[in-house]
Amino acid sequence: MTDDGTGLLTIGELARATGLSVRTIRYWSDEGALPPATRSAGGYRLYDAGSFARLELVRTLRELGLGLTDVRRVLTGETTVAQVAAAHVAALDAQIRSLKVTRGVLSTVARRGSTAEEATLMNRLARLSAAERARILDDFTTEIFQGLDTADPDIRNRLRFAAADLPDDPTPDQVDAWVELVELIQEPEFRAAMRRMIEFNAADRGRDVPTGSSLWFMSRLIRSAGDALRDGVVPGTPRAAAVLRDLIGDADPAAVLKRLQAVADPRLNRYRELSAVVNGWDRPSARTEEFGWVVAALESQVAP
């Protein structure tokens, strides 16, 4: 304490009283977080009891991770500690999510024994911002549905939902699947295959057809083909023809065959598999046997 009886403290005395360094207190003072109460005749900074209390608050806020800009805003009454704390919680949550993604990428790289090039690609894709990831998915759905207004809206919703974002705490398998999924949906050949599937759906669907009818048809197809397989019905026989009539009615078998060949593209099945991993769903069945039976039965009817 100075010897003039005022009760004021020099910066050195304040440092000794608080256990902080003179350099730290001077820096906070220069930044406006701890202005001196007054100055001595020689120009030295002097601090009073209020300064001591203010310094303790500054130290607490800094230990909580607040920057000096936020500290000044709290001290001047521009905002409250609660408001700043809430903002920092949000920022920390984002940082934690980013660190979890990084951990997932590193785990995947270690497990796969990835090369430097693969590790760089995986990190670049996995560390895309949420906005950038959303843009990739939006570009994908926009391109494959562009101009196809009669396509079943349920298919659009399911495709967009299937290509979900990475979870907050991704496993190595989810990071791996997400990276492959992002690469897949950016491939022109895959987008063309997906577009063909949507075009077939839009071409034979009227505007008054209820949403979800396409998925209902595929479920019915799988069920009918499964029953035929269990009953030993051979494609090309009259019994198989009866199953097809019940399934497709008067529709052109050649047109239905083209549609099923588009749906059965291996890349579309891979898309479903990767989406299941990213979303934490059970691995979907490709229903290879059921589709194979229907394709064979249709081929027997359209063959010359």
Phi and psi restraints in degrees (value plus and minus 20) as a CYANA .aco file:
   2 THR   PHI     -85.6   -45.6
   2 THR   PSI     138.0   178.0
   3 ASP   PHI    -113.0   -73.0
   3 ASP   PSI      -3.6    36.4
   4 ASP   PHI    -115.7   -75.7
   4 ASP   PSI     -13.9    26.1
   5 GLY   PHI      58.1    98.1
   5 GLY   PSI     -12.1    27.9
   6 THR   PHI    -104.8   -64.8
   6 THR   PSI     -36.6     3.4
   7 GLY   PHI      60.9   100.9
   7 GLY   PSI     -11.9    28.1
   8 LEU   PHI    -102.4   -62.4
   8 LEU   PSI     131.6   171.6
   9 LEU   PHI    -133.9   -93.9
   9 LEU   PSI     120.9   160.9
  10 THR   PHI     -97.1   -57.1
  10 THR   PSI     149.7   189.7
  11 ILE   PHI     -84.2   -44.2
  11 ILE   PSI     -53.4   -13.4
  12 GLY   PHI     -87.5   -47.5
  12 GLY   PSI     -62.8   -22.8
  13 GLU   PHI     -85.2   -45.2
  13 GLU   PSI     -58.6   -18.6
  14 LEU   PHI     -84.9   -44.9
  14 LEU   PSI     -57.7   -17.7
  15 ALA   PHI     -84.0   -44.0
  15 ALA   PSI     -65.1   -25.1
  16 ARG   PHI     -86.4   -46.4
  16 ARG   PSI     -54.4   -14.4
  17 ALA   PHI     -91.7   -51.7
  17 ALA   PSI     -49.8    -9.8
  18 THR   PHI    -123.6   -83.6
  18 THR   PSI     -35.2     4.8
  19 GLY   PHI      61.7   101.7
  19 GLY   PSI     -14.7    25.3
  20 LEU   PHI    -110.2   -70.2
  20 LEU   PSI     139.3   179.3
  21 SER   PHI    -100.6   -60.6
  21 SER   PSI     134.2   174.2
  22 VAL   PHI     -80.3   -40.3
  22 VAL   PSI     -59.5   -19.5
  23 ARG   PHI     -80.5   -40.5
  23 ARG   PSI     -63.1   -23.1
  24 THR   PHI     -84.9   -44.9
  24 THR   PSI     -66.5   -26.5
  25 ILE   PHI     -83.3   -43.3
  25 ILE   PSI     -61.2   -21.2
  26 ARG   PHI     -82.2   -42.2
  26 ARG   PSI     -61.6   -21.6
  27 TYR   PHI     -83.9   -43.9
  27 TYR   PSI     -65.8   -25.8
  28 TRP   PHI     -84.1   -44.1
  28 TRP   PSI     -55.4   -15.4
  29 SER   PHI     -87.2   -47.2
  29 SER   PSI     -63.3   -23.3
  30 ASP   PHI     -83.4   -43.4
  30 ASP   PSI     -51.9   -11.9
  31 GLU   PHI    -103.2   -63.2
  31 GLU   PSI     -20.6    19.4
  32 GLY   PHI      70.1   110.1
  32 GLY   PSI     -18.4    21.6
  33 ALA   PHI    -101.8   -61.8
  33 ALA   PSI     -42.2    -2.2
  34 LEU   PHI    -161.4  -121.4
  34 LEU   PSI      51.5    91.5
  35 PRO   PHI     -87.5   -47.5
  35 PRO   PSI     123.0   163.0
  36 PRO   PHI     -87.0   -47.0
  36 PRO   PSI     132.7   172.7
  37 ALA   PHI     -87.4   -47.4
  37 ALA   PSI     -55.9   -15.9
  38 THR   PHI    -185.9  -145.9
  38 THR   PSI    -194.5  -154.5
  39 ARG   PHI    -149.6  -109.6
  39 ARG   PSI     132.7   172.7
  40 SER   PHI     -96.0   -56.0
  40 SER   PSI     151.8   191.8
  41 ALA   PHI     -79.2   -39.2
  41 ALA   PSI     -46.5    -6.5
  42 GLY   PHI    -108.6   -68.6
  42 GLY   PSI     -17.9    22.1
  43 GLY   PHI      71.2   111.2
  43 GLY   PSI     -14.0    26.0
  44 TYR   PHI    -101.5   -61.5
  44 TYR   PSI     125.8   165.8
  45 ARG   PHI     -90.5   -50.5
  45 ARG   PSI     118.8   158.8
  46 LEU   PHI    -147.6  -107.6
  46 LEU   PSI     122.6   162.6
  47 TYR   PHI    -146.6  -106.6
  47 TYR   PSI     125.6   165.6
  48 ASP   PHI    -129.0   -89.0
  48 ASP   PSI    -190.1  -150.1
  49 ALA   PHI     -82.1   -42.1
  49 ALA   PSI     -55.3   -15.3
  50 GLY   PHI     -84.6   -44.6
  50 GLY   PSI     -56.8   -16.8
  51 SER   PHI     -83.8   -43.8
  51 SER   PSI     -58.8   -18.8
  52 PHE   PHI     -81.1   -41.1
  52 PHE   PSI     -66.4   -26.4
  53 ALA   PHI     -84.9   -44.9
  53 ALA   PSI     -60.0   -20.0
  54 ARG   PHI     -84.0   -44.0
  54 ARG   PSI     -59.9   -19.9
  55 LEU   PHI     -83.4   -43.4
  55 LEU   PSI     -60.5   -20.5
  56 GLU   PHI     -82.7   -42.7
  56 GLU   PSI     -57.8   -17.8
  57 LEU   PHI     -88.0   -48.0
  57 LEU   PSI     -62.4   -22.4
  58 VAL   PHI     -79.2   -39.2
  58 VAL   PSI     -65.0   -25.0
  59 ARG   PHI     -81.3   -41.3
  59 ARG   PSI     -63.8   -23.8
  60 THR   PHI     -81.4   -41.4
  60 THR   PSI     -66.0   -26.0
  61 LEU   PHI     -85.0   -45.0
  61 LEU   PSI     -58.3   -18.3
  62 ARG   PHI     -87.3   -47.3
  62 ARG   PSI     -58.4   -18.4
  63 GLU   PHI     -87.0   -47.0
  63 GLU   PSI     -45.2    -5.2
  64 LEU   PHI    -100.4   -60.4
  64 LEU   PSI     -24.0    16.0
  65 GLY   PHI      79.2   119.2
  65 GLY   PSI     -12.8    27.2
  66 LEU   PHI     -96.7   -56.7
  66 LEU   PSI     121.5   161.5
  67 GLY   PHI     -98.1   -58.1
  67 GLY   PSI     145.5   185.5
  68 LEU   PHI     -85.4   -45.4
  68 LEU   PSI     -48.1    -8.1
  69 THR   PHI     -82.8   -42.8
  69 THR   PSI     -66.6   -26.6
  70 ASP   PHI     -86.8   -46.8
  70 ASP   PSI     -57.1   -17.1
  71 VAL   PHI     -80.0   -40.0
  71 VAL   PSI     -66.5   -26.5
  72 ARG   PHI     -81.0   -41.0
  72 ARG   PSI     -59.4   -19.4
  73 ARG   PHI     -85.3   -45.3
  73 ARG   PSI     -56.5   -16.5
  74 VAL   PHI     -88.1   -48.1
  74 VAL   PSI     -66.0   -26.0
  75 LEU   PHI     -87.0   -47.0
  75 LEU   PSI     -50.1   -10.1
  76 THR   PHI    -110.2   -70.2
  76 THR   PSI     -21.6    18.4
  77 GLY   PHI      65.2   105.2
  77 GLY   PSI     -12.6    27.4
  78 GLU   PHI     -89.1   -49.1
  78 GLU   PSI     -46.0    -6.0
  79 THR   PHI    -170.3  -130.3
  79 THR   PSI     152.3   192.3
  80 THR   PHI    -126.5   -86.5
  80 THR   PSI     142.6   182.6
  81 VAL   PHI     -80.0   -40.0
  81 VAL   PSI     -60.0   -20.0
  82 ALA   PHI     -81.9   -41.9
  82 ALA   PSI     -63.1   -23.1
  83 GLN   PHI     -84.9   -44.9
  83 GLN   PSI     -64.0   -24.0
  84 VAL   PHI     -85.7   -45.7
  84 VAL   PSI     -59.8   -19.8
  85 ALA   PHI     -82.6   -42.6
  85 ALA   PSI     -60.8   -20.8
  86 ALA   PHI     -82.8   -42.8
  86 ALA   PSI     -60.6   -20.6
  87 ALA   PHI     -84.7   -44.7
  87 ALA   PSI     -58.6   -18.6
  88 HIS   PHI     -90.9   -50.9
  88 HIS   PSI     -53.0   -13.0
  89 VAL   PHI     -81.5   -41.5
  89 VAL   PSI     -64.2   -24.2
  90 ALA   PHI     -82.6   -42.6
  90 ALA   PSI     -61.7   -21.7
  91 ALA   PHI     -85.8   -45.8
  91 ALA   PSI     -61.3   -21.3
  92 LEU   PHI     -85.8   -45.8
  92 LEU   PSI     -57.7   -17.7
  93 ASP   PHI     -80.9   -40.9
  93 ASP   PSI     -62.8   -22.8
  94 ALA   PHI     -83.9   -43.9
  94 ALA   PSI     -60.2   -20.2
  95 GLN   PHI     -86.3   -46.3
  95 GLN   PSI     -59.8   -19.8
  96 ILE   PHI     -84.3   -44.3
  96 ILE   PSI     -62.9   -22.9
  97 ARG   PHI     -80.7   -40.7
  97 ARG   PSI     -61.5   -21.5
  98 SER   PHI     -83.6   -43.6
  98 SER   PSI     -61.8   -21.8
  99 LEU   PHI     -85.5   -45.5
  99 LEU   PSI     -56.0   -16.0
 100 LYS   PHI     -86.6   -46.6
 100 LYS   PSI     -59.2   -19.2
 101 VAL   PHI     -83.5   -43.5
 101 VAL   PSI     -63.5   -23.5
 102 THR   PHI     -80.0   -40.0
 102 THR   PSI     -63.1   -23.1
 103 ARG   PHI     -80.7   -40.7
 103 ARG   PSI     -62.2   -22.2
 104 GLY   PHI     -83.7   -43.7
 104 GLY   PSI     -60.5   -20.5
 105 VAL   PHI     -83.4   -43.4
 105 VAL   PSI     -67.1   -27.1
 106 LEU   PHI     -83.3   -43.3
 106 LEU   PSI     -58.6   -18.6
 107 SER   PHI     -83.6   -43.6
 107 SER   PSI     -60.6   -20.6
 108 THR   PHI     -87.2   -47.2
 108 THR   PSI     -62.6   -22.6
 109 VAL   PHI     -80.8   -40.8
 109 VAL   PSI     -63.4   -23.4
 110 ALA   PHI     -85.6   -45.6
 110 ALA   PSI     -61.2   -21.2
 111 ARG   PHI     -89.0   -49.0
 111 ARG   PSI     -58.5   -18.5
 112 ARG   PHI    -104.4   -64.4
 112 ARG   PSI     -34.3     5.7
 113 GLY   PHI      43.4    83.4
 113 GLY   PSI      22.6    62.6
 114 SER   PHI     -85.5   -45.5
 114 SER   PSI     131.3   171.3
 115 THR   PHI     -94.8   -54.8
 115 THR   PSI     150.4   190.4
 116 ALA   PHI     -81.2   -41.2
 116 ALA   PSI     -58.8   -18.8
 117 GLU   PHI     -86.1   -46.1
 117 GLU   PSI     -63.2   -23.2
 118 GLU   PHI     -84.7   -44.7
 118 GLU   PSI     -61.4   -21.4
 119 ALA   PHI     -82.5   -42.5
 119 ALA   PSI     -60.3   -20.3
 120 THR   PHI     -83.5   -43.5
 120 THR   PSI     -64.0   -24.0
 121 LEU   PHI     -84.2   -44.2
 121 LEU   PSI     -65.5   -25.5
 122 MET   PHI     -81.9   -41.9
 122 MET   PSI     -62.9   -22.9
 123 ASN   PHI     -85.0   -45.0
 123 ASN   PSI     -61.1   -21.1
 124 ARG   PHI     -82.8   -42.8
 124 ARG   PSI     -64.1   -24.1
 125 LEU   PHI     -91.9   -51.9
 125 LEU   PSI     -64.0   -24.0
 126 ALA   PHI     -89.6   -49.6
 126 ALA   PSI     -47.0    -7.0
 127 ARG   PHI    -113.4   -73.4
 127 ARG   PSI     -11.3    28.7
 128 LEU   PHI     -77.2   -37.2
 128 LEU   PSI     124.4   164.4
 129 SER   PHI     -86.7   -46.7
 129 SER   PSI     141.6   181.6
 130 ALA   PHI     -78.2   -38.2
 130 ALA   PSI     -58.5   -18.5
 131 ALA   PHI     -85.7   -45.7
 131 ALA   PSI     -60.4   -20.4
 132 GLU   PHI     -87.9   -47.9
 132 GLU   PSI     -58.7   -18.7
 133 ARG   PHI     -85.0   -45.0
 133 ARG   PSI     -61.2   -21.2
 134 ALA   PHI     -84.0   -44.0
 134 ALA   PSI     -57.0   -17.0
 135 ARG   PHI     -84.7   -44.7
 135 ARG   PSI     -60.6   -20.6
 136 ILE   PHI     -81.1   -41.1
 136 ILE   PSI     -64.5   -24.5
 137 LEU   PHI     -87.3   -47.3
 137 LEU   PSI     -59.2   -19.2
 138 ASP   PHI     -85.8   -45.8
 138 ASP   PSI     -61.8   -21.8
 139 ASP   PHI     -80.7   -40.7
 139 ASP   PSI     -60.7   -20.7
 140 PHE   PHI     -82.1   -42.1
 140 PHE   PSI     -72.7   -32.7
 141 THR   PHI     -87.5   -47.5
 141 THR   PSI     -55.6   -15.6
 142 THR   PHI     -82.8   -42.8
 142 THR   PSI     -64.5   -24.5
 143 GLU   PHI     -86.4   -46.4
 143 GLU   PSI     -63.1   -23.1
 144 ILE   PHI     -98.5   -58.5
 144 ILE   PSI     -38.6     1.4
 145 PHE   PHI    -126.5   -86.5
 145 PHE   PSI     -22.4    17.6
 146 GLN   PHI     -74.5   -34.5
 146 GLN   PSI     100.6   140.6
 147 GLY   PHI      59.3    99.3
 147 GLY   PSI     -22.1    17.9
 148 LEU   PHI    -120.9   -80.9
 148 LEU   PSI      50.1    90.1
 149 ASP   PHI     -88.8   -48.8
 149 ASP   PSI     -42.7    -2.7
 150 THR   PHI    -109.3   -69.3
 150 THR   PSI     -20.6    19.4
 151 ALA   PHI     -83.6   -43.6
 151 ALA   PSI     127.9   167.9
 152 ASP   PHI     -80.8   -40.8
 152 ASP   PSI      97.8   137.8
 153 PRO   PHI     -78.1   -38.1
 153 PRO   PSI     -47.9    -7.9
 154 ASP   PHI     -85.8   -45.8
 154 ASP   PSI     -52.6   -12.6
 155 ILE   PHI     -86.8   -46.8
 155 ILE   PSI     -63.6   -23.6
 156 ARG   PHI     -77.7   -37.7
 156 ARG   PSI     -67.5   -27.5
 157 ASN   PHI     -83.6   -43.6
 157 ASN   PSI     -61.1   -21.1
 158 ARG   PHI     -89.1   -49.1
 158 ARG   PSI     -59.2   -19.2
 159 LEU   PHI     -85.3   -45.3
 159 LEU   PSI     -63.1   -23.1
 160 ARG   PHI     -86.1   -46.1
 160 ARG   PSI     -58.6   -18.6
 161 PHE   PHI     -92.5   -52.5
 161 PHE   PSI     -55.1   -15.1
 162 ALA   PHI     -83.7   -43.7
 162 ALA   PSI     -59.9   -19.9
 163 ALA   PHI    -103.7   -63.7
 163 ALA   PSI      37.3    77.3
 164 ALA   PHI     -90.9   -50.9
 164 ALA   PSI     144.7   184.7
 165 ASP   PHI     -95.2   -55.2
 165 ASP   PSI     145.4   185.4
 166 LEU   PHI     -82.3   -42.3
 166 LEU   PSI     120.1   160.1
 167 PRO   PHI     -87.1   -47.1
 167 PRO   PSI     146.9   186.9
 168 ASP   PHI     -83.5   -43.5
 168 ASP   PSI     -52.2   -12.2
 169 ASP   PHI    -145.3  -105.3
 169 ASP   PSI      53.0    93.0
 170 PRO   PHI     -92.3   -52.3
 170 PRO   PSI     124.9   164.9
 171 THR   PHI    -101.1   -61.1
 171 THR   PSI     144.1   184.1
 172 PRO   PHI     -75.9   -35.9
 172 PRO   PSI     -58.6   -18.6
 173 ASP   PHI     -84.6   -44.6
 173 ASP   PSI     -57.0   -17.0
 174 GLN   PHI     -89.3   -49.3
 174 GLN   PSI     -59.9   -19.9
 175 VAL   PHI     -81.6   -41.6
 175 VAL   PSI     -66.1   -26.1
 176 ASP   PHI     -78.5   -38.5
 176 ASP   PSI     -66.8   -26.8
 177 ALA   PHI     -86.5   -46.5
 177 ALA   PSI     -59.3   -19.3
 178 TRP   PHI     -83.0   -43.0
 178 TRP   PSI     -63.9   -23.9
 179 VAL   PHI     -80.5   -40.5
 179 VAL   PSI     -66.4   -26.4
 180 GLU   PHI     -85.9   -45.9
 180 GLU   PSI     -56.4   -16.4
 181 LEU   PHI     -84.5   -44.5
 181 LEU   PSI     -64.2   -24.2
 182 VAL   PHI     -83.0   -43.0
 182 VAL   PSI     -62.5   -22.5
 183 GLU   PHI     -82.9   -42.9
 183 GLU   PSI     -60.1   -20.1
 184 LEU   PHI     -84.8   -44.8
 184 LEU   PSI     -67.9   -27.9
 185 ILE   PHI     -93.1   -53.1
 185 ILE   PSI     -28.4    11.6
 186 GLN   PHI    -117.2   -77.2
 186 GLN   PSI     -23.1    16.9
 187 GLU   PHI     -97.8   -57.8
 187 GLU   PSI     106.2   146.2
 188 PRO   PHI     -77.1   -37.1
 188 PRO   PSI     -57.6   -17.6
 189 GLU   PHI     -85.9   -45.9
 189 GLU   PSI     -59.8   -19.8
 190 PHE   PHI     -88.7   -48.7
 190 PHE   PSI     -62.4   -22.4
 191 ARG   PHI     -81.6   -41.6
 191 ARG   PSI     -57.2   -17.2
 192 ALA   PHI     -85.8   -45.8
 192 ALA   PSI     -60.5   -20.5
 193 ALA   PHI     -84.9   -44.9
 193 ALA   PSI     -62.0   -22.0
 194 MET   PHI     -86.0   -46.0
 194 MET   PSI     -59.0   -19.0
 195 ARG   PHI     -82.7   -42.7
 195 ARG   PSI     -61.5   -21.5
 196 ARG   PHI     -81.1   -41.1
 196 ARG   PSI     -61.4   -21.4
 197 MET   PHI     -81.2   -41.2
 197 MET   PSI     -64.0   -24.0
 198 ILE   PHI     -87.4   -47.4
 198 ILE   PSI     -58.2   -18.2
 199 GLU   PHI     -81.8   -41.8
 199 GLU   PSI     -61.9   -21.9
 200 PHE   PHI     -82.0   -42.0
 200 PHE   PSI     -61.4   -21.4
 201 ASN   PHI     -84.6   -44.6
 201 ASN   PSI     -63.1   -23.1
 202 ALA   PHI     -89.9   -49.9
 202 ALA   PSI     -52.3   -12.3
 203 ALA   PHI     -88.1   -48.1
 203 ALA   PSI     -54.9   -14.9
 204 ASP   PHI    -129.1   -89.1
 204 ASP   PSI       2.1    42.1
 205 ARG   PHI    -144.3  -104.3
 205 ARG   PSI      99.0   139.0
 206 GLY   PHI     -98.1   -58.1
 206 GLY   PSI     145.8   185.8
 207 ARG   PHI     -89.3   -49.3
 207 ARG   PSI     -41.2    -1.2
 208 ASP   PHI    -112.2   -72.2
 208 ASP   PSI     -15.8    24.2
 209 VAL   PHI     -96.4   -56.4
 209 VAL   PSI     111.6   151.6
 210 PRO   PHI     -81.4   -41.4
 210 PRO   PSI     128.7   168.7
 211 THR   PHI     -81.9   -41.9
 211 THR   PSI     118.2   158.2
 212 GLY   PHI      72.5   112.5
 212 GLY   PSI     -23.2    16.8
 213 SER   PHI     -83.0   -43.0
 213 SER   PSI     -57.1   -17.1
 214 SER   PHI     -82.7   -42.7
 214 SER   PSI     -63.8   -23.8
 215 LEU   PHI     -89.0   -49.0
 215 LEU   PSI     -53.1   -13.1
 216 TRP   PHI     -84.7   -44.7
 216 TRP   PSI     -61.0   -21.0
 217 PHE   PHI     -82.4   -42.4
 217 PHE   PSI     -63.8   -23.8
 218 MET   PHI     -84.2   -44.2
 218 MET   PSI     -58.1   -18.1
 219 SER   PHI     -84.6   -44.6
 219 SER   PSI     -60.6   -20.6
 220 ARG   PHI     -87.2   -47.2
 220 ARG   PSI     -59.2   -19.2
 221 LEU   PHI     -80.5   -40.5
 221 LEU   PSI     -66.5   -26.5
 222 ILE   PHI     -83.8   -43.8
 222 ILE   PSI     -60.2   -20.2
 223 ARG   PHI     -86.3   -46.3
 223 ARG   PSI     -64.1   -24.1
 224 SER   PHI     -84.8   -44.8
 224 SER   PSI     -63.5   -23.5
 225 ALA   PHI     -86.0   -46.0
 225 ALA   PSI     -58.4   -18.4
 226 GLY   PHI     -82.6   -42.6
 226 GLY   PSI     -61.6   -21.6
 227 ASP   PHI     -83.0   -43.0
 227 ASP   PSI     -61.5   -21.5
 228 ALA   PHI     -84.2   -44.2
 228 ALA   PSI     -60.1   -20.1
 229 LEU   PHI     -84.3   -44.3
 229 LEU   PSI     -63.5   -23.5
 230 ARG   PHI     -85.8   -45.8
 230 ARG   PSI     -52.2   -12.2
 231 ASP   PHI    -105.3   -65.3
 231 ASP   PSI     -21.3    18.7
 232 GLY   PHI      53.8    93.8
 232 GLY   PSI       5.8    45.8
 233 VAL   PHI     -94.4   -54.4
 233 VAL   PSI     106.0   146.0
 234 VAL   PHI    -114.9   -74.9
 234 VAL   PSI     110.5   150.5
 235 PRO   PHI     -76.4   -36.4
 235 PRO   PSI     121.5   161.5
 236 GLY   PHI      74.6   114.6
 236 GLY   PSI     -27.9    12.1
 237 THR   PHI    -114.5   -74.5
 237 THR   PSI     144.2   184.2
 238 PRO   PHI     -77.5   -37.5
 238 PRO   PSI     -56.6   -16.6
 239 ARG   PHI     -83.9   -43.9
 239 ARG   PSI     -59.6   -19.6
 240 ALA   PHI     -85.3   -45.3
 240 ALA   PSI     -59.8   -19.8
 241 ALA   PHI     -81.6   -41.6
 241 ALA   PSI     -57.2   -17.2
 242 ALA   PHI     -86.9   -46.9
 242 ALA   PSI     -59.8   -19.8
 243 VAL   PHI     -81.3   -41.3
 243 VAL   PSI     -63.5   -23.5
 244 LEU   PHI     -84.2   -44.2
 244 LEU   PSI     -61.5   -21.5
 245 ARG   PHI     -81.1   -41.1
 245 ARG   PSI     -61.3   -21.3
 246 ASP   PHI     -86.2   -46.2
 246 ASP   PSI     -49.6    -9.6
 247 LEU   PHI    -103.7   -63.7
 247 LEU   PSI     -67.7   -27.7
 248 ILE   PHI    -129.4   -89.4
 248 ILE   PSI     -25.4    14.6
 249 GLY   PHI      43.3    83.3
 249 GLY   PSI    -149.5  -109.5
 250 ASP   PHI    -111.9   -71.9
 250 ASP   PSI     -12.0    28.0
 251 ALA   PHI     -83.8   -43.8
 251 ALA   PSI     131.6   171.6
 252 ASP   PHI     -89.4   -49.4
 252 ASP   PSI      99.3   139.3
 253 PRO   PHI     -77.1   -37.1
 253 PRO   PSI     -55.6   -15.6
 254 ALA   PHI     -84.1   -44.1
 254 ALA   PSI     -59.9   -19.9
 255 ALA   PHI     -88.1   -48.1
 255 ALA   PSI     -61.5   -21.5
 256 VAL   PHI     -85.2   -45.2
 256 VAL   PSI     -57.9   -17.9
 257 LEU   PHI     -81.1   -41.1
 257 LEU   PSI     -64.9   -24.9
 258 LYS   PHI     -80.8   -40.8
 258 LYS   PSI     -60.9   -20.9
 259 ARG   PHI     -84.1   -44.1
 259 ARG   PSI     -64.5   -24.5
 260 LEU   PHI     -87.3   -47.3
 260 LEU   PSI     -55.7   -15.7
 261 GLN   PHI     -84.0   -44.0
 261 GLN   PSI     -54.0   -14.0
 262 ALA   PHI     -88.6   -48.6
 262 ALA   PSI     -62.5   -22.5
 263 VAL   PHI     -87.7   -47.7
 263 VAL   PSI     -51.6   -11.6
 264 ALA   PHI    -104.5   -64.5
 264 ALA   PSI     -12.1    27.9
 265 ASP   PHI     -75.7   -35.7
 265 ASP   PSI     108.1   148.1
 266 PRO   PHI     -76.5   -36.5
 266 PRO   PSI     -50.5   -10.5
 267 ARG   PHI     -87.4   -47.4
 267 ARG   PSI     -52.5   -12.5
 268 LEU   PHI     -89.1   -49.1
 268 LEU   PSI     -57.6   -17.6
 269 ASN   PHI     -86.3   -46.3
 269 ASN   PSI     -57.6   -17.6
 270 ARG   PHI     -84.2   -44.2
 270 ARG   PSI     -57.9   -17.9
 271 TYR   PHI     -78.8   -38.8
 271 TYR   PSI     -63.8   -23.8
 272 ARG   PHI     -86.5   -46.5
 272 ARG   PSI     -59.8   -19.8
 273 GLU   PHI     -84.1   -44.1
 273 GLU   PSI     -66.3   -26.3
 274 LEU   PHI     -85.0   -45.0
 274 LEU   PSI     -59.8   -19.8
 275 SER   PHI     -81.9   -41.9
 275 SER   PSI     -58.6   -18.6
 276 ALA   PHI     -83.8   -43.8
 276 ALA   PSI     -60.5   -20.5
 277 VAL   PHI     -85.2   -45.2
 277 VAL   PSI     -67.5   -27.5
 278 VAL   PHI     -80.9   -40.9
 278 VAL   PSI     -59.3   -19.3
 279 ASN   PHI    -106.4   -66.4
 279 ASN   PSI     -27.9    12.1
 280 GLY   PHI      56.8    96.8
 280 GLY   PSI       4.8    44.8
 281 TRP   PHI    -109.2   -69.2
 281 TRP   PSI     147.5   187.5
 282 ASP   PHI     -86.8   -46.8
 282 ASP   PSI     127.5   167.5
 283 ARG   PHI     -82.0   -42.0
 283 ARG   PSI     105.3   145.3
 284 PRO   PHI     -94.8   -54.8
 284 PRO   PSI     131.2   171.2
 285 SER   PHI    -106.4   -66.4
 285 SER   PSI     116.6   156.6
 286 ALA   PHI     -96.2   -56.2
 286 ALA   PSI     -31.8     8.2
 287 ARG   PHI      31.3    71.3
 287 ARG   PSI      22.5    62.5
 288 THR   PHI     -80.2   -40.2
 288 THR   PSI     -63.5   -23.5
 289 GLU   PHI     -85.4   -45.4
 289 GLU   PSI     -63.1   -23.1
 290 GLU   PHI     -84.8   -44.8
 290 GLU   PSI     -67.4   -27.4
 291 PHE   PHI     -83.2   -43.2
 291 PHE   PSI     -60.1   -20.1
 292 GLY   PHI     -80.3   -40.3
 292 GLY   PSI     -60.0   -20.0
 293 TRP   PHI     -84.2   -44.2
 293 TRP   PSI     -66.9   -26.9
 294 VAL   PHI     -84.6   -44.6
 294 VAL   PSI     -62.1   -22.1
 295 VAL   PHI     -80.9   -40.9
 295 VAL   PSI     -64.3   -24.3
 296 ALA   PHI     -84.0   -44.0
 296 ALA   PSI     -59.9   -19.9
 297 ALA   PHI     -86.6   -46.6
 297 ALA   PSI     -58.3   -18.3
 298 LEU   PHI     -88.9   -48.9
 298 LEU   PSI     -61.5   -21.5
 299 GLU   PHI     -81.2   -41.2
 299 GLU   PSI     -54.7   -14.7
 300 SER   PHI     -86.7   -46.7
 300 SER   PSI     -44.8    -4.8
 301 GLN   PHI    -108.3   -68.3
 301 GLN   PSI     -45.9    -5.9
 302 VAL   PHI    -120.5   -80.5
 302 VAL   PSI     -25.1    14.9
 303 ALA   PHI     -85.9   -45.9
 303 ALA   PSI     122.1   162.1
